[in-house]
Amino acid sequence: MTTAEEAYLSIGQGLKGAIQSQLFGKPCFKAEGKAFVCFFKNAMVFKLSGDSHTEALCLDGTHLFDPSGKGRPMKEWVQVPFVYHDKWEKYAREALNYVNSK
């Protein structure tokens, strides 16, 4: 059985142009200096927009990422729990495409 962290690393390392880094002290992957995914509390967090953002937020247990825990969520970032790890690669690719399009 793959752990959440192993799944996160495998997905991130498999994306062309993705570089391991840190975001708010959390492990993340960046493309051209812009973070697009990170790992937090056994969940993968994705920078998404449009339909992908809406779809991800409709999954039970997902929510906007609030790294401080002080009720200040980041509007574009969606935290998706490990139970949906089968969707993580899709969202990681969409997050990468999103930051590359900016």
C-alpha positions as CSV (number, residue, x, y, z in Angstrom):
1,M,0.0,0.0,0.0
2,T,1.3,3.4,-1.0
3,T,1.4,6.1,1.7
4,A,0.0,9.6,1.0
5,E,3.5,11.0,1.0
6,E,4.8,8.4,-1.4
7,A,1.9,9.1,-3.7
8,Y,2.6,12.8,-3.5
9,L,6.3,12.4,-4.3
10,S,5.7,10.0,-7.1
11,I,3.2,12.3,-8.8
12,G,5.4,15.4,-8.4
13,Q,8.6,13.7,-9.5
14,G,6.8,12.4,-12.6
15,L,5.7,15.9,-13.9
16,K,8.0,17.4,-16.4
17,G,9.5,20.7,-15.2
18,A,8.5,20.1,-11.6
19,I,11.1,20.9,-8.9
20,Q,10.9,19.9,-5.3
21,S,10.8,22.9,-2.9
22,Q,9.1,24.4,0.2
23,L,5.9,26.4,0.6
24,F,5.2,27.8,4.1
25,G,7.6,25.2,5.4
26,K,5.6,22.4,3.7
27,P,7.0,20.2,0.9
28,C,5.9,21.4,-2.5
29,F,6.6,21.2,-6.2
30,K,7.2,24.3,-8.3
31,A,7.4,25.1,-12.0
32,E,9.5,28.1,-13.1
33,G,9.5,29.3,-9.5
34,K,5.8,29.0,-8.9
35,A,4.3,26.5,-6.5
36,F,1.5,24.4,-7.9
37,V,1.1,21.5,-5.4
38,C,2.1,20.9,-1.8
39,F,1.7,18.2,0.8
40,F,0.0,18.9,4.1
41,K,-1.5,16.6,6.7
42,N,-1.6,13.5,4.5
43,A,-3.4,15.5,1.8
44,M,-2.2,16.9,-1.5
45,V,-3.0,20.6,-2.1
46,F,-3.5,21.9,-5.6
47,K,-3.5,25.5,-7.1
48,L,-6.6,25.3,-9.3
49,S,-9.0,27.5,-11.2
50,G,-12.3,27.1,-13.1
51,D,-14.0,23.8,-13.4
52,S,-11.1,21.8,-11.8
53,H,-11.3,24.0,-8.7
54,T,-15.1,23.6,-8.4
55,E,-14.9,19.8,-9.0
56,A,-12.2,19.3,-6.4
57,L,-14.2,21.3,-3.8
58,C,-17.2,19.1,-4.4
59,L,-15.4,16.0,-3.1
60,D,-16.3,15.1,0.5
61,G,-13.6,16.2,2.9
62,T,-11.9,18.7,0.6
63,H,-11.6,22.4,1.5
64,L,-9.7,25.5,0.8
65,F,-6.1,25.3,2.1
66,D,-5.5,27.3,5.3
67,P,-1.9,26.7,6.1
68,S,-1.9,29.0,9.2
69,G,-5.1,27.3,10.6
70,K,-6.3,30.8,11.5
71,G,-9.3,31.0,9.2
72,R,-7.5,32.6,6.3
73,P,-7.9,30.1,3.4
74,M,-6.1,30.6,0.1
75,K,-8.8,31.0,-2.5
76,E,-7.1,29.1,-5.4
77,W,-5.7,26.2,-3.3
78,V,-7.8,23.1,-2.6
79,Q,-6.7,20.5,0.0
80,V,-7.7,17.0,-1.2
81,P,-7.5,14.1,1.3
82,F,-5.7,10.8,0.5
83,V,-9.0,9.0,0.1
84,Y,-9.0,10.7,-3.4
85,H,-5.4,9.9,-4.3
86,D,-6.7,8.3,-7.5
87,K,-7.6,11.9,-8.6
88,W,-4.3,13.5,-7.4
89,E,-2.4,13.1,-10.6
90,K,-5.1,14.7,-12.7
91,Y,-5.3,17.7,-10.4
92,A,-1.5,18.0,-10.2
93,R,-1.4,18.2,-14.0
94,E,-4.2,20.7,-14.1
95,A,-2.4,22.8,-11.4
96,L,0.8,22.7,-13.3
97,N,-1.0,23.8,-16.5
98,Y,-2.6,26.6,-14.6
99,V,0.6,28.1,-13.2
100,N,2.4,27.6,-16.5
101,S,-0.4,29.6,-18.2
102,K,0.0,32.6,-16.0
